[in-house]
Amino acid sequence: MQNDFGTAELEIAEMAESRFQTLNEEKIAELLNDKDSKNTQKGTKGSRLIFDAHLQERNLIRKPATAKEVATVLREFYAYVSTFCLF
């Protein structure tokens, strides 16, 4: 029985050593880029295109840079979408 216990401890130690791999920067970037599902990425891209079209229609050539500018533009955009777009 003691041999079996010793073997189990050895297997656990080997698992612990190989369980956590070292990732390089490229692999980390790939994981972060793929963190959202493909459908989420497509939905986000579509929403971004709609928002960009709104900015262009409102003649906002320069995209908002500060948090306050973004909040103002998003507030207006939300009001517009809520009022005129029926999903």
Helices and strands as residue ranges (DSSP letters): H 2-19, H 25-33, H 38-57, H 67-84
